[in-house]
Amino acid sequence: MFKKNHSLLVVLFLGSFVFLNLTSVYAAEISRDARKHMIRGQAAMEDAKNASDYQDAVKEFKKAVEYAPHWADAWFNLGVAQERAMDYAGAIESFNQYLKLNPDAADRSDVEAKIFKLEYLVEKKAKVEKAEGEKKKALNLYPELGQQSFGQLLLIIGPLLMAAGGRTKIMWPALMFTRIILMRTFDMVFFSLILAVRYPEM
């Protein structure tokens, strides 16, 4: 009986020793520098007013995970800061790292839902950037698209038509010039319609 109790005491002692060792190792991983930048990041989050302000928080939390790469909470806070700073791709990586380090997290389903939403925003942002790139190419090919509207061109064509009707001697040159303007206007309108249909995000 005593032997059994003695063995039990030894097991309990060794178990507590292992637990204390694991606790001390974990505490050692979360260094003073890591905790400092974690708190600084939280302060930056509280002080932020717009997306650009959250960049300061992102920098602090990045420092925190550099000092404590296995600190799940720091990765979560980094993800939140990156999301509010509109760095959606970075936020996805940080939230995935949080779930990797904390697989049994109580908020796992909520974080996964947040990741799915961020993935949609990343795809949408990519489409908008692609559309803007196509628009820039169009403006390089047709600078008039960014310089003159259809109404402005009508202001040019109107006086020419009046001059052509009132003065026979300039009628032919005026009509030829008007024809050129109309052709360019058609090109502009047609090309704009193509861009609008192909890239509705523009």
N, C-alpha and C positions, 0 to 999 in steps of 0.2 A: 504493500500500500504506500509506504513512504517512498519507495523507488519510483512508483508511478507519479506520485505528487512531485517528487524531486525532478523527474524528467519533464513534467508539465511546466514547472517553474523555469527550467532551463530553456524550453521551447519559447515560453512567453518572453523571457529575457532576451533571447537571440532575436525574436521577432521585433521587439521594441527597438533593439539596437539597429536592426536593418532599416526599420521605418525612420528612425532618427537620422541615420546616415543618408537615406534618400531625400529626406526633408532638407538636410543641410546642403546636399548637392544641388537641389532645386533652388534653394535660397541663394547659393553661390552663383548660379547661372544668371539670376536676376540681380545684376550688380547695381551699385549705387548710381553709376552713370546711366544704366538702362532706366531705372526708376526716375531719375532726374528728367530725362528726355520724355518719358511717358507723362509726367506731370506738366512739363512745359507744353507738350502737345495738347493736353486737355485744356490748359489755359488759352492756347491759341484758338482752339475750337470755340471756346466760350466767347472770345473776343472777336471772332470773324463776323463780317457783315455781308460778304459776297464771295463768289467762287474763287477769286484771286487771293482773298485773305486766307482761305483754307490751305493754300500752298505752304504757309508757315507751319501749320499743324502737320502737314504731310512730311515736311523736312524733319520735324522733331520726332515723329513716330518712326520714321525710317532710321533715325539714329538709335532709337530704342530697340528696334529689332536687330540692328547691327550688333549691339552689345548683348542682346539676349534673343538669339534667333529662334529659341524654342519657347518663347513666351507667347502663348496663343492670344491673350488679351491685347497685347501690343499689335499683333497682326490684325485683329478685328478693328481696333481703333484706327489703324492705318487705312484699312479698307473704307471705313466710314468717311475719313478725311478726304481720301482720293475720290470717292463718289461725289462728295459735295464740291470738290474742286473740278469736277467734270472729267476726271481721268478714269473713265469707266473701265478700260482695259486693265489698268493698274489695280483698281478696286477688286476686280474679279480675281486676279492673282492673289491678292492679300486675303480675301475671304476664303478662297480655296485652301490657302496655307493654314488659316485658322481652323478649318474643318479637319485638315490633315493632322494637325497637332492636337486637336480636341475632338476625336471621332464620336465621343458620346455626349457632345454638347447638347444641353437642353433646348437650345434655340436652333438646332441644326436645320429643321424644316424651314424656319423663317429665313435663315441665312441662304439656304439653297434657293428659296423663292427670290430673294434679292439678287442672287447671281443670275438667275434666268432673266430677270428684268434688265439687268445691266448688259447682258448679252444682246438683248433686243436693241438697246440704245447704241451699243457699239456697231451693230449692223446698220442701223438707221444713219448714224453719223458717217459711216463709210459711204453710204449711198449719196448723202448730201455732198460730201467732199468730192465724189466722182462727178456729180452733176455740176458742181462749181468748176471743176477742172474742164469739163466739156464746154461750159459757158465761156471760160477764159480763151479756149481754143477758138470758139466761134467769134469772140470779139477781136481776136488777132486776125482772123480771116475777113471779118466784116466790121471794121471799126465803127461804122455808122450806127451799128446796133447800140452802142453805148454813147453816141454823141447826138443823134437826132431821132426824135420820135416821128411817128406817122403824121401827127398834126403839124409838126414843124415843117415837114416836107410839103404839106399842102399849102402852107403859107408861101413857100417858094413857087409852087406850081401855079397857084391862083393868079398872081400878078402877071406871070408869063402868058397865061391863057388870055387874060384881058388885053395884054399888049398885042398878042397875036390877032385878036379879033378887031382891035381898033387901028392897027397900023399894018397895012398889007406888006410893006417893005421888010418888016422883021418877022413876018408870020412864019416863014419856013424855018429859019434858025431856031425860033422860039419853040415851034412844034417838035423839032428834032431834040432839043435839049429837054423838053418836057417828056418825050418818049424815053429818054435815058433815065430821067429821074423816076418815072413810073416803073421802069424795069428794075431799077435798084430797090425801089420801095417794095415791089412784089417779092424780090429775093429776100429782103429783110423780114417781111411779114411771114413768108413761107418758112424760112429757116427758124424764126422764132416759134412758130407753131410746131415744127418738128421737135425742137428742144423741149417745149412745154409738154408734149405728149410722151416723149421718151423719158424725160426727167421731171416728173411733176413736183419734185421737192424744190426745184429752183424758184 
